[in-house]
Amino acid sequence: MHWDGFTAIERDVRAMVADPRWGALPVPARAQAMARRALMTPDGSCWLFGAHARWYRLDRVDGRWHLSAPPVSPAVRSAASPPHTAMGIPHLLIPAGPDFAVERGSTQAFVGPDVPEGVTERIRALVVAHRRRHRDDFPLPESCFRDVFAADVPGTVAAVWGTIMWCAYAPAFDGNEVLLSLFGEFLARPLPGDDWVRWLPPVPLDTLVTLYTERMLARPGEAGALLAGRMAGLVTETATALRADPRFRPRADALLAMAGPAAARPWLDEPAARAGAVRQAWLARCPPHLVMATLAETSPGEHFRHTFYDLVEALGHVAATGADPRAVAASLLAADVAVVSPGVVAALYPWMDDEMRRSLYVALTDPAHPLRGCWPASGELPAALLPSGRDEAAALLGAAYATGLAWCRLTGTAPPPRGFPVSSAVVACLTHQRDDAVPEISVTDEFDDQSASGWLFHR
């Protein structure tokens, strides 16, 4: 077996950071230890396995370290060796310790593998128990889900829905997903998507905070705190049910850490509510090993970097054909950007290393470049990019959709309601195998017959 420099260094760094003495070392000593574990590949690229247990590549143009999935070629990995000169390691790249304990969960979307029945049934019980809460106590705030739910839907139902969407790594759901059917009667209009997939937008933490804070401020003193505590308790009950599915678990755990104390001690966030600082209070309660789940809230740029890293990893299977997953990922990103919002690409370049920037640029600007061969054609992926199995396709779909949502959030672009071109093409790898029946979904009386038929998922 060939020596693999990347695997060896990753194993060494993990052992070093896991040592109880690591956290007690002064920062310069830790930086020096990390510098001794840098790698250089034959093309002159410098690599470091650092913070958040991920790889970084030194940009030879701007001199900065960028989050970047490592090469997969065995020849490149076996030829990697320590650089000839010492590397300067920024403090932000030095592992703190807890960041290496992060659980990444699954990048799969909710097309392919179904949400486990046990999770669905626990959510069903919560919806049934809270669907008829008195709307004077739990109204739907003007700023929350008015474009999703009918006006008479209580905020408790919206809290369950919002928690599901916040916790989802990539909220692309099979049109047959039973979990969605639980909410059919509450919806004001059909969800975005088509007969096969519902391309749902992510719910920001601000929405859940608003559902909680408005209850805190709705009544004076203890009465308001108790209402807010019940809302926080519903959020934590929902997150507890969701964490059985690895596509929800990391963000569900983060939400439990943030909202759980407010559910246990309803008066806890009252001073923050009066100051308009509940969001900051919740984020401050998120422990270091779970902060990755909140990156979309705190740093959209870093969140884009991490989802793009996931996309590269989800494309690992293309290496068997001789393709570079990093270049393929850049090409697929270009395919989405070119259709959805080509003018925003300049805002993405600073968040990528020089190699990935070049790949993205040529894929966008040169129709004759080989990377254009990665783009979907007639709504399907090229044969060379097809995942080998259903789980791999679901992971690619999730990573592609999460990356699309991330760059849209970073650039202020509205996600396309019928999906990104790449994500939609990946769906074809999954939906042609479906043969299950369409679930029965009720709609509100506000729908006319034409609207209702648009909601029901006919094949």
Disulfide bonds with the S-S distance in Angstrom:
none
